[in-house]
């Protein structure tokens, strides 16, 4: 899967994703992350990519021309209909089901905004999805873009090894993950639950589901209610 990130700060994307599972997947060619510098497409000799907003107001707005030329340049390598994501607090909230859905794409373009946002006309022209990672404001779209790439990449076949499998992680079945323990068996007087030491896989699975349900009901009652509704039909 190829990710194209249209950004003013390509180094942030390249450095931020050059570790751990994502780095190994990139080195194996399972995924490719291409950070494309929007400034390279500015026709201004000073490489300006922003201007004052019409109607007044604080801050600056990213100009449409450099973004359009940047997108036009990479689009020759894209299939028709490739999704273009704009990361914005005004978008749909990103979740695990969206990560799984987007992992089926061959290519994905992510546009990172800055300043007070992006000229609406370019969004109307090229963007297919507006996605938020939460109800708060960040300096730019690079961190949300990295969140999307990390979550989506984990769903791409071959990225995770068996040991790293996401099958039992939080949200995989619509529930939060059960508690995890490792050695030592006793730490600061606190013992690992006996059922996990029993070797009885059926009982362990039952315990894990019970704990997932308890944790989800306490922390995310919305997910708990949705899960119970689906499974009690």
C-alpha positions as a Markdown table, in Angstrom:
| # | Residue | x | y | z |
|---|---|---|---|---|
| 1 | Unk | 0.0 | 0.0 | 0.0 |
| 2 | Unk | 1.3 | 3.5 | -0.9 |
| 3 | Unk | 0.7 | 6.5 | 1.3 |
| 4 | Unk | 1.2 | 10.0 | -0.2 |
| 5 | Unk | 1.3 | 12.7 | 2.4 |
| 6 | Unk | 1.0 | 16.3 | 1.1 |
| 7 | Unk | 2.6 | 18.4 | 3.8 |
| 8 | Unk | 4.7 | 21.5 | 4.5 |
| 9 | Unk | 6.9 | 19.4 | 6.9 |
| 10 | Unk | 7.9 | 16.2 | 5.1 |
| 11 | Unk | 10.8 | 15.6 | 7.6 |
| 12 | Unk | 8.2 | 15.3 | 10.4 |
| 13 | Unk | 6.4 | 12.5 | 8.6 |
| 14 | Unk | 9.6 | 10.7 | 7.6 |
| 15 | Unk | 11.2 | 10.8 | 11.0 |
| 16 | Unk | 8.0 | 10.1 | 12.9 |
| 17 | Unk | 7.2 | 6.9 | 11.0 |
| 18 | Unk | 10.8 | 5.6 | 10.7 |
| 19 | Unk | 10.6 | 3.3 | 13.7 |
| 20 | Unk | 9.4 | -0.1 | 14.9 |
| 21 | Unk | 6.7 | -2.0 | 12.9 |
| 22 | Unk | 6.1 | 0.8 | 10.4 |
| 23 | Unk | 9.8 | 1.0 | 9.6 |
| 24 | Unk | 10.1 | -2.8 | 9.1 |
| 25 | Unk | 7.0 | -2.8 | 6.8 |
| 26 | Unk | 8.5 | 0.0 | 4.8 |
| 27 | Unk | 11.9 | -1.8 | 4.5 |
| 28 | Unk | 10.1 | -4.9 | 3.2 |
| 29 | Unk | 8.1 | -2.9 | 0.7 |
| 30 | Unk | 4.8 | -3.9 | 2.2 |
| 31 | Unk | 3.9 | -0.2 | 2.6 |
| 32 | Unk | 5.5 | 2.9 | 1.1 |
| 33 | Unk | 5.2 | 6.4 | 2.7 |
| 34 | Unk | 5.9 | 9.3 | 0.4 |
| 35 | Unk | 6.0 | 12.7 | 2.1 |
| 36 | Unk | 5.6 | 15.4 | -0.6 |
| 37 | Unk | 6.6 | 19.0 | 0.1 |
| 38 | Unk | 3.8 | 21.4 | -0.9 |
| 39 | Unk | 6.3 | 24.3 | -0.8 |
| 40 | Unk | 8.1 | 22.8 | -3.8 |
| 41 | Unk | 5.0 | 23.6 | -5.9 |
| 42 | Unk | 4.8 | 27.3 | -4.9 |
| 43 | Unk | 5.3 | 29.7 | -7.9 |
| 44 | Unk | 6.4 | 32.4 | -5.5 |
| 45 | Unk | 10.1 | 33.0 | -5.3 |
| 46 | Unk | 9.9 | 33.0 | -1.5 |
| 47 | Unk | 7.9 | 29.7 | -1.6 |
| 48 | Unk | 4.9 | 31.3 | 0.1 |
| 49 | Unk | 2.0 | 28.8 | 0.5 |
| 50 | Unk | -0.4 | 31.0 | 2.5 |
| 51 | Unk | -2.2 | 34.3 | 2.4 |
| 52 | Unk | -4.7 | 36.4 | 4.4 |
| 53 | Unk | -8.3 | 35.2 | 4.5 |
| 54 | Unk | -10.9 | 37.0 | 2.6 |
| 55 | Unk | -13.4 | 38.6 | 5.0 |
| 56 | Unk | -10.7 | 39.3 | 7.6 |
| 57 | Unk | -9.8 | 37.4 | 10.7 |
| 58 | Unk | -6.7 | 36.1 | 12.5 |
| 59 | Unk | -4.1 | 33.9 | 11.0 |
| 60 | Unk | -3.4 | 32.8 | 7.4 |
| 61 | Unk | -5.0 | 30.3 | 5.1 |
| 62 | Unk | -3.2 | 27.8 | 2.8 |
| 63 | Unk | -3.5 | 28.8 | -0.9 |
| 64 | Unk | -5.1 | 26.4 | -3.3 |
| 65 | Unk | -2.6 | 26.6 | -6.2 |
| 66 | Unk | 0.4 | 24.9 | -4.6 |
| 67 | Unk | -1.8 | 22.1 | -3.2 |
| 68 | Unk | -3.5 | 21.6 | -6.6 |
| 69 | Unk | -0.2 | 21.5 | -8.5 |
| 70 | Unk | 1.3 | 19.1 | -5.9 |
| 71 | Unk | -1.7 | 16.8 | -6.2 |
| 72 | Unk | -1.7 | 17.0 | -9.9 |
| 73 | Unk | 1.9 | 15.9 | -10.0 |
| 74 | Unk | 1.4 | 12.8 | -7.9 |
| 75 | Unk | -2.0 | 11.9 | -9.4 |
| 76 | Unk | -0.3 | 10.6 | -12.5 |
| 77 | Unk | 0.9 | 7.6 | -10.4 |
| 78 | Unk | -2.5 | 7.1 | -8.8 |
| 79 | Unk | -5.5 | 5.0 | -9.9 |
| 80 | Unk | -8.6 | 6.9 | -10.8 |
| 81 | Unk | -10.8 | 7.2 | -7.7 |
| 82 | Unk | -8.0 | 7.1 | -5.2 |
| 83 | Unk | -9.2 | 8.5 | -1.9 |
| 84 | Unk | -7.8 | 11.8 | -0.7 |
| 85 | Unk | -8.1 | 12.4 | 3.1 |
| 86 | Unk | -8.0 | 15.8 | 4.7 |
| 87 | Unk | -7.3 | 15.6 | 8.4 |
| 88 | Unk | -9.4 | 18.2 | 10.2 |
| 89 | Unk | -11.3 | 18.6 | 13.5 |
| 90 | Unk | -14.4 | 19.0 | 11.3 |
| 91 | Unk | -14.3 | 15.5 | 9.9 |
| 92 | Unk | -15.7 | 12.1 | 10.9 |
| 93 | Unk | -14.0 | 10.7 | 13.9 |
| 94 | Unk | -11.4 | 8.0 | 12.9 |
| 95 | Unk | -11.9 | 4.6 | 14.4 |
| 96 | Unk | -10.8 | 1.0 | 13.9 |
| 97 | Unk | -13.5 | 0.1 | 11.3 |
| 98 | Unk | -12.3 | 3.0 | 9.2 |
| 99 | Unk | -8.7 | 1.8 | 9.5 |
| 100 | Unk | -9.7 | -1.7 | 8.3 |
| 101 | Unk | -11.7 | -0.2 | 5.4 |
| 102 | Unk | -8.9 | 2.1 | 4.2 |
| 103 | Unk | -6.3 | -0.7 | 4.5 |
| 104 | Unk | -8.1 | -2.3 | 1.4 |
| 105 | Unk | -7.0 | 0.7 | -0.7 |
| 106 | Unk | -4.0 | 0.4 | -3.0 |
| 107 | Unk | -3.1 | 4.1 | -2.5 |
| 108 | Unk | -4.2 | 6.7 | 0.0 |
| 109 | Unk | -3.5 | 10.5 | -0.2 |
| 110 | Unk | -3.5 | 12.5 | 3.0 |
| 111 | Unk | -3.5 | 16.3 | 2.9 |
| 112 | Unk | -2.1 | 18.1 | 6.0 |
| 113 | Unk | -3.4 | 21.5 | 6.7 |
| 114 | Unk | -1.7 | 24.3 | 8.7 |
| 115 | Unk | -2.3 | 27.9 | 9.9 |
| 116 | Unk | -6.1 | 28.6 | 10.0 |
| 117 | Unk | -6.8 | 25.8 | 7.4 |
| 118 | Unk | -7.0 | 25.4 | 3.7 |
| 119 | Unk | -8.8 | 27.3 | 1.0 |
| 120 | Unk | -12.2 | 25.5 | 0.8 |
| 121 | Unk | -12.1 | 25.4 | -3.0 |
| 122 | Unk | -9.2 | 22.9 | -3.2 |
| 123 | Unk | -10.9 | 20.7 | -0.6 |
| 124 | Unk | -14.0 | 20.6 | -2.7 |
| 125 | Unk | -11.9 | 19.8 | -5.8 |
| 126 | Unk | -9.8 | 16.9 | -4.6 |
| 127 | Unk | -10.8 | 15.7 | -1.1 |
| 128 | Unk | -13.0 | 12.6 | -0.7 |
| 129 | Unk | -12.9 | 12.1 | 3.0 |
| 130 | Unk | -12.6 | 14.6 | 5.9 |
| 131 | Unk | -11.3 | 12.8 | 9.0 |
| 132 | Unk | -10.7 | 13.9 | 12.6 |
| 133 | Unk | -8.7 | 12.0 | 15.3 |
| 134 | Unk | -10.5 | 13.8 | 18.1 |
| 135 | Unk | -12.3 | 16.9 | 19.3 |
| 136 | Unk | -9.3 | 19.2 | 19.8 |
| 137 | Unk | -7.0 | 21.4 | 17.6 |
| 138 | Unk | -3.4 | 20.7 | 16.7 |
| 139 | Unk | -0.8 | 22.9 | 15.1 |
| 140 | Unk | -1.0 | 21.0 | 11.8 |
| 141 | Unk | -2.1 | 17.8 | 10.1 |
| 142 | Unk | 1.1 | 15.9 | 10.4 |
| 143 | Unk | 0.4 | 14.2 | 13.7 |
| 144 | Unk | -3.1 | 13.1 | 12.7 |
| 145 | Unk | -1.7 | 11.8 | 9.3 |
| 146 | Unk | 0.9 | 9.7 | 11.2 |
| 147 | Unk | -1.9 | 8.3 | 13.5 |
| 148 | Unk | -3.9 | 7.3 | 10.4 |
| 149 | Unk | -0.9 | 5.7 | 8.7 |
| 150 | Unk | 0.1 | 3.7 | 11.8 |
| 151 | Unk | -3.5 | 2.4 | 12.4 |
| 152 | Unk | -4.2 | 1.6 | 8.8 |
| 153 | Unk | -0.8 | 0.0 | 8.1 |
| 154 | Unk | -1.4 | -2.5 | 11.0 |
| 155 | Unk | -4.4 | -3.8 | 9.0 |
| 156 | Unk | -2.4 | -4.3 | 5.8 |
| 157 | Unk | -1.6 | -8.0 | 5.4 |
| 158 | Unk | 2.0 | -8.8 | 6.2 |
| 159 | Unk | 2.7 | -5.8 | 8.3 |
| 160 | Unk | 2.1 | -7.5 | 11.7 |
| 161 | Unk | 3.9 | -10.8 | 12.6 |
| 162 | Unk | 2.0 | -13.5 | 14.4 |
| 163 | Unk | 3.4 | -12.2 | 17.7 |
| 164 | Unk | 2.2 | -8.7 | 16.9 |
| 165 | Unk | -1.2 | -9.8 | 15.6 |
| 166 | Unk | -4.0 | -7.2 | 16.2 |
| 167 | Unk | -6.7 | -9.9 | 16.4 |
| 168 | Unk | -7.1 | -9.5 | 20.2 |
| 169 | Unk | -6.4 | -5.8 | 20.5 |
| 170 | Unk | -8.8 | -3.1 | 21.7 |
| 171 | Unk | -11.7 | -2.5 | 19.2 |
| 172 | Unk | -11.0 | -5.7 | 17.2 |
| 173 | Unk | -14.4 | -7.0 | 18.3 |
| 174 | Unk | -15.8 | -3.7 | 19.4 |
| 175 | Unk | -14.6 | -4.1 | 22.9 |
| 176 | Unk | -11.6 | -2.7 | 24.9 |
| 177 | Unk | -8.8 | -5.2 | 25.4 |
| 178 | Unk | -8.6 | -7.4 | 28.5 |
| 179 | Unk | -5.8 | -6.9 | 31.1 |
| 180 | Unk | -2.4 | -8.3 | 30.2 |
| 181 | Unk | 0.3 | -9.7 | 32.6 |
| 182 | Unk | 3.8 | -11.1 | 32.3 |
| 183 | Unk | 6.6 | -12.2 | 34.6 |
| 184 | Unk | 7.2 | -12.0 | 37.5 |
| 185 | Unk | 4.2 | -13.9 | 38.8 |
| 186 | Unk | 4.1 | -11.7 | 41.9 |
| 187 | Unk | 5.0 | -8.0 | 41.8 |
| 188 | Unk | 4.9 | -5.8 | 44.9 |
| 189 | Unk | 2.5 | -8.3 | 46.5 |
| 190 | Unk | 0.1 | -8.3 | 43.5 |
| 191 | Unk | -0.4 | -11.7 | 41.8 |
| 192 | Unk | -1.2 | -12.7 | 38.3 |
| 193 | Unk | -4.8 | -14.0 | 38.1 |
| 194 | Unk | -4.8 | -17.8 | 38.7 |
| 195 | Unk | -6.8 | -18.5 | 35.6 |
| 196 | Unk | -3.9 | -17.3 | 33.4 |
| 197 | Unk | -1.6 | -19.7 | 35.1 |
| 198 | Unk | -3.9 | -22.7 | 34.7 |
| 199 | Unk | -3.2 | -23.5 | 31.0 |
| 200 | Unk | -6.9 | -24.1 | 30.5 |
| 201 | Unk | -7.5 | -22.2 | 27.3 |
| 202 | Unk | -11.3 | -22.3 | 27.4 |
| 203 | Unk | -11.4 | -20.8 | 30.9 |
| 204 | Unk | -8.7 | -18.2 | 29.9 |
| 205 | Unk | -10.8 | -17.2 | 26.9 |
| 206 | Unk | -13.9 | -16.9 | 29.0 |
| 207 | Unk | -12.0 | -14.8 | 31.6 |
| 208 | Unk | -10.7 | -12.5 | 29.0 |
| 209 | Unk | -14.1 | -11.9 | 27.4 |
| 210 | Unk | -15.5 | -11.1 | 30.9 |
| 211 | Unk | -12.8 | -8.7 | 31.6 |
| 212 | Unk | -13.2 | -7.0 | 28.2 |
| 213 | Unk | -16.9 | -6.6 | 28.9 |
| 214 | Unk | -16.3 | -5.2 | 32.4 |
| 215 | Unk | -13.6 | -2.7 | 31.2 |
| 216 | Unk | -15.7 | -1.6 | 28.2 |
| 217 | Unk | -18.8 | -1.1 | 30.3 |
| 218 | Unk | -16.9 | 1.0 | 32.8 |
| 219 | Unk | -14.8 | 3.1 | 30.4 |
| 220 | Unk | -16.7 | 3.1 | 27.1 |
| 221 | Unk | -20.4 | 2.4 | 27.8 |
| 222 | Unk | -21.2 | 3.5 | 24.3 |
| 223 | Unk | -19.1 | 0.6 | 22.9 |
| 224 | Unk | -20.5 | -1.8 | 25.5 |
| 225 | Unk | -24.1 | -1.0 | 24.5 |
| 226 | Unk | -23.4 | -1.4 | 20.8 |
| 227 | Unk | -21.6 | -4.7 | 21.4 |
| 228 | Unk | -24.5 | -6.1 | 23.5 |
| 229 | Unk | -27.0 | -4.9 | 21.0 |
| 230 | Unk | -25.2 | -6.7 | 18.1 |
| 231 | Unk | -24.7 | -9.9 | 20.1 |
| 232 | Unk | -28.2 | -10.2 | 21.7 |
| 233 | Unk | -30.2 | -10.2 | 18.5 |
